[in-house]
Amino acid sequence: MTDSTEFEDFVSARYGALLRTAYLLTQDRSLAEDLVQATLAKCWLAWPRIDDPAPYVHRAMVNTYTAWWRRRWNNEYPTEELPQTGESGGQPGADDRTDLAEALRRLPRKMRATIVLRFYEDLTEAETARILGCSVGNVKSQTSRALAKLRIDPALLDRQEPDPVTEQS
C-alpha cells in the first residue's frame, strides 16, 4: 500500500472520532472541523515517518489546539444581538449534555484536554500523558482537579443525586 492510501484509509476510519475529540476540545463545530483539517494537514507531511498513527494524530491535535489558544486573538467578535439558542426539542438528556458541555467549557484548557482524552476517548493515563507530553502523575492530578471542579459546577449541581450517606444523618 502507498502512503497516500494508508493515510486515506486512516482518515476514513477515524475522521468521526477525531472530529468528536476536536469538538470536545474547542466546544465549537466549525473550529473542530478546522482543528481536524489542520492536524491532518500536518500529519500528512510526516505520514511516511509515523509508526503508530492514532497516538501521533491525537498528540498533533492537542499540540495544534494548544498553539491556537496560546494566541491572543481567538476569533471572537463583539455583537449587539445574541445568537439564537437551540431548544432540546423534547429529546431526553439534551439538557444534561448542554449542561455538561457548559461545565467542560469552564474548565481550564489542559484540564479539559485531560478529561476529553481520559473519558471521551477512553485512553489510559499513560496514553493521555504521552499525548499531552506530561507525566502520568500530572494526568492524575489534572483529572482529579477537573473532576473536583465539575462536581461543584453550578450547571451540574442541581443534576446530582443526593448522597445516601449524608441523607441518613
Helices and strands as residue ranges (DSSP letters): H 3-26, H 29-46, G 47-49, H 53-70, H 94-106, H 109-115, I 116-120, H 125-132, H 136-151, H 154-157, H 164-167
